[in-house]
């Protein structure tokens, strides 16, 4: 029997196929692996921060906080509004779970919700904020200096770069598929599928740079820490592409597989793909019953393998060999660009005409990454003494009379 890799739109579909469990779990397969990508990326980045802290290359930052203040009207209104939105949607999901499970995207993006649920959750949250603030209120509010280590901020960096990264990934995807966006702008803009990694890397990167500057974190060391985690995060994202069949596949490949490559790794028809591309599968019931008419290169699988190799190279070898700040990031940019340039040769993508050549958006960006990476490597080496000086950790404690603490209750 020929081994075939099936695609699953949701985690519930996978559990049903693998274990026969008819459980409605509307978590999108691609979104699930994107979440894993962010979490593992942040974990690896935090690990690298800790390593640099132990080596004395970076140290804590200090922020002044005021404690003992009573809850203000602005605090209560902000808390109520945020909690109202959450309650409005999620209470409706609880009471209409079957409908939500059948089409989670349409339900979430619709105006449907529970006004009563929103008001109850909002008031409860505002009351808790009022109670908690007043319980900790002091006769005279006092200032504290909070000591924060870089590895503790990896999660915040993840959130900032993640939100703006997803926004950038969606924008770049729609620019690359402008005809589909024009045909259905609302659907394409709010669709859970269709993300361009390089768009996320660029927009998320600028957002991360802003956050680092705002919090006085070392950009050079942070970029090196991020470079250790990004390849693994990218690999996890591509696992999501492969498992969901979201259209990130290669050109048609009907040739016979070499003896050393399994058939499923050489050519795939992506049965039950999430975008319903191809022909209808006979005797199939459900919302994802299509299969490609011909096999294609499973490029998402190839990218997963290549990025794992890059991850192992950087995390387990280069990080121990190279100590010059910024150099690891330059190497990552170069390898990422080369990897994507190679895969674009067998990947399906829209073509653009540039200087008499047909190129893809990814090829243009990959070229920029390679050039940028080589430039970063060259500049880091040329100005290594200056970079070593500006990245040397200097403790800067705020010049106020206040207690230094590691935690604020």
N, C-alpha and C positions, 0 to 999 in steps of 0.2 A: 504494500500500500504506500502510495506516494505521500510524503509528509508535507502538509500545507499549513502555513502560518495564517490563522484567521485574524481579522480585524474586529475590534469591539468598540462601539461608540461610547459605552459606559462601563463602569466597573460591574454593575449589575448584569450586563450582557456576558461579561467574562465569567462571573461566578455561575451563571446559568449554564454556559457551555462546558465549563470545566468540571463542575461539581453537581450540576443538576439542581442547584438552589434557585428557586423562583422568588428571588428577593428584589424588590424594586429599590435599587440604589442609583439615583440619577447623576452620580458624579461622573463627569466626562473623563474618559480615559486620558486624553491629551492633557486636560487641565490637572489631572491627578499627578501625572509625571512632571508637569511644569512646577507644581507645588513641591514635589520631591527635589527637583533641581534647585529651587530657591533654598530649601532647608539644608540640603547637603552642601551647597555652595557656601552658605553662611557658617555651617559647622567647620568646614575646611578653612575658611577665612579666619574664624575665631582661633582655630588651632595654630595657624601661622602667626597671628598676632601674639598669642601666648609664647610661642617659641622666640619671637623677637623681643618680647618683654623679658624673658628669662636670660637672653643674651645681652640685655642692657642696651639694645638698639633703640627702643622706644619706651616711653613711660606714661604715667597717668596724666590726665588733664584735670583742671580744677574749675568748678563752676560754683557760683554763689546762688544759694537758694534761701528764700524766706519761708519759715515755718511758723505755725501757730496763728495764721490768719483765719478769719471766719469766712464762711461761704458767701460769695458775692452773687448778686442777681445775674451777672454775666455767666458765672460758673453754672448756675442752675439752669439757665436758658440753654446754654450749649449742651449740657448733659441731657436735658430733656429732648432736644431736637435730634441728637444722635441716636438716643435710645428709641425715640418714636419711630424713626425710619426702620430700625432693626425690628422692633415689635410689629410695626405695620405689615411688613413683608413676611416675617417668620411665623407669626401666629396664623396668618392665612395659609402658609405652607402646611402647618400642622393639621389644620382642619380640611385641607384639600390636597392631601399628600399624593393620592393616586393621579390626580390631574397634573400635579407638579412633576411627579416621577415620569410621566409620559412625555412631557416636553418642558424640561426645567428652564431652558433658555427663554422660551416665550413667556412663561409664567413670571420669571424674575424681571424681564424687561417690560412687562405690561404694567399698567397702573393699578392692577388688582392688589388688594391688601385688606387688612382688618383695622379700621379706625379705632375700634374699641381696644384691640391688642396694642396698637401704637400708643394710645393715650395711657393705658394701664402700665405698660413697660416704661414709658417716658416718665410718668409721675413717680413710679417706684425707684427709678434710677436717680431722679432729681432729689427725692427724699433721702436716699442713701447718701448722696453727695453732701446734702445739708447736714445730716446726722454725723457723718464721718468727720467733716471739716470742723464742726462745732465741738465734737468730742476732743479733738486735738488742739482746740483754740487755746491760746495763751493770753494772759493779761496784757502782755506786751510782745508782739511778734518779734522773733529774733532771726538773725541771719546765720547760715551755716555754709561752710565750704565743703562741697561734695567732691570726693576724689573718685574719678571714673577712669578705669583702665580701658585701653582700646578694644580688647577682646570682648568687653561688655557692650560695646557699641556696634558689634558686627550685625546684630539683629536689626538695629535702627538703620544701618546702612543698607541692609537687605530690603527693608520696607520702602525706603526712599527710592533706591535704584529699581526695585521691583515694580512699583507703581508707575514710575515714569518710563521704565523699560518696556512694560506692557503697552503703554500708550504709544511709545515710539515704534514698537513692533507692529502694532495695528496700523499706524499711519503709513509706515513704509510698505506694508503689505497692500494697502489700498492704492498707494501710488504705483506699485508694481502691477496691480490688476485694476487699472483705472476704468476699463470698460465694465467690469462687474460692479464696481463701486457706483458708477453713474447709473447703471440699470437698477440698483437697489441700495441706495446710500444708507438708509436706516438699518436694513438687514445686515449689510456688510460691516457697518461701523460698530454695531453692538453684538455681532456674532462672536461666539466663544472660540471659533476656529479661525485660521488665517492669521498667522503671526510671522513676522520676519525677524530672525534672530539678530541680524546686523543692525536693524532699526532699533531694536531694544538695547543693543550694546552701545550705540551712539547716544541716544537720548538718555538712557539710564546712566551712561558714563558721565555726561555733563551734570546730571542731577547729583550723582555721587560726588563729583568734584566740588560742587557748590556746598554740599553737606560737610565735606572735609574742611573746606575753608572756614565755614561758619563755626565749626567746633575745634579748630586749630589742631587737626590731626595731620600727620605727615602724609603727603600725597605719594611720595616715592615708596615708602614702606607699605602703604595701603594698597597701591597698585600691584606690588609684588605679591602681597597676601591674596588679593583678588585673582591674580593670574594663576595661583595654585588651585583655586576652586572653580574657576570658570570652565576649564575643559571638562571636568566631571559633570558640572551642571548642564553644559551643552549636551553631553552624551545622554544624560537622563531625559532631556527634552526630546532628543531624537528617538529614544525608546518610545516615548509617547506618540511620535509621528508614525513609527512602525506599527505599534499596536492598534492605533485608531484608524490608520489608512486615511490620513487627512490631505492627501494629494502631494505630499513631499516625497515623490518617488522619481524614478529615472525614466529614460527613454525606453521605447519598446525593445525587448530582448527575447527573441524567439530561438536563438541559437542554442545548441546543446551545451550543457555545463561541462567544464573541464573535470577530469576525474577526481581532482583534489578539492573540489568545491561542491557542497551539497546542493541539490536542485533548488531548495527553498531559499538558499543564500545567493543563488545566481539569477533567478527570475521568479517574480511573484505576481499574482493577479489580484491580490488584496481583496479577497471575498469579504462581504459585509462591511466595506469601507464606509467611513462616517459621512463622506460627501456624496454618496450614492452615484459614483462614477461607474460607467460601463453598462453591462447588460443585466437584465433582471434574472435572478436566480430562481429556477423552477421550484415550485412547492415550498417556497420560503415565505413565512409570515413575519411581519414586523416592519419597522421603519427603515431598516438598513439591509436590503436584500439585493445588492448589486455586486457584480464582479467584473473586473476589467476583461475585455474581449481577448487581449493578448498579454503575455507576461512582460513585466518591466523590471529594470534593475531596482532592487530594494536599497536605494541610496541612503535612506535613513539608517539602515543597519550598518552600512559601510562607514558612515560618519560617526556612529556610536563607537565602532572599533577604533577608528583613527583618533578620535578625541580621548579615548581611554588610554591609548598609547602616549599621547601628548601629556595627559595628566600624570601617568606613571613617570614619564621622563622628567617632568618639572618637579613633582612633589617628592619623589623618592631619590632623585639623583641631583638635578641642577640646584635645587634649594640648598643642598649640603655643600656644593662646590663653589657656587657664586655668592658672594657677600656684598657686592657693589649695589646699592639701592637703585632701582629702576631697570636694571639689566634683565631681570627675570620677566618683567612686563614686556620689554621690547622683544624678547625671544618668543613670548606667548603670542604677541600680535603677529609676528612673522609666521609662526607655525600655523596659527589660525587662518591666516590669509592663504597660505600655501594649500592647506587642507581643503578649504572651500573652492579655491581655483581648480584643484584637481577634480573634485566631485562635480563641479558645474559642467564638465565635459560630457557627462552621461546623465545629467539631471534635467528634468522638464522645467522650463522657466520661460517667462516672456522675454523676447529679444528687443533690444533697442539699437537704433542705428547711430553710431558715433564715429565720426571721422572716416566714413566709408566702411566701417566694420559693424558686424552684428555682435552685440555683447549683451549680457544680462546685468541687471542691477547688482546682483551678488558678485559678479566678476569685477565690476567697477570698484565696489567697496573692498573686495578681497585684495585688489591691486593696491588700493590706498592703505590697507592694513599692512601689507608686506613692506611698502615704502616707509610707512610710519614706524614699523617695528625695526627695520634696519637703521633708520634715522635715530631712533631712541637708543639703540645699541651703540651706535657710533658716538653720539653725544655723551652718553654715560661714560664711555671709555675715555673720550677726549677730555672731559671735565670731571674726571673721577675725584680729584682732590677737592674741588669746589663742592661737588655733590656730597661728598663725605662730610664736609664741614657744615653745610646747611641742613643736613639730615641728622646731625648729632643731637641727641636729646638734651634739651635744656629745660629744667623744671621751672615753671612759672606759676607761683601761687599768688592769688589775688591779694593785693596789699590792703587788707582790712582785718580788724580784730574780730576773728570768728573762729569757732572750733572746726577742725577738719574731721570729717566723718566719711565712712565708706558706704553708708546706707542711710536713707531718710525714710522713717516709718510713716 
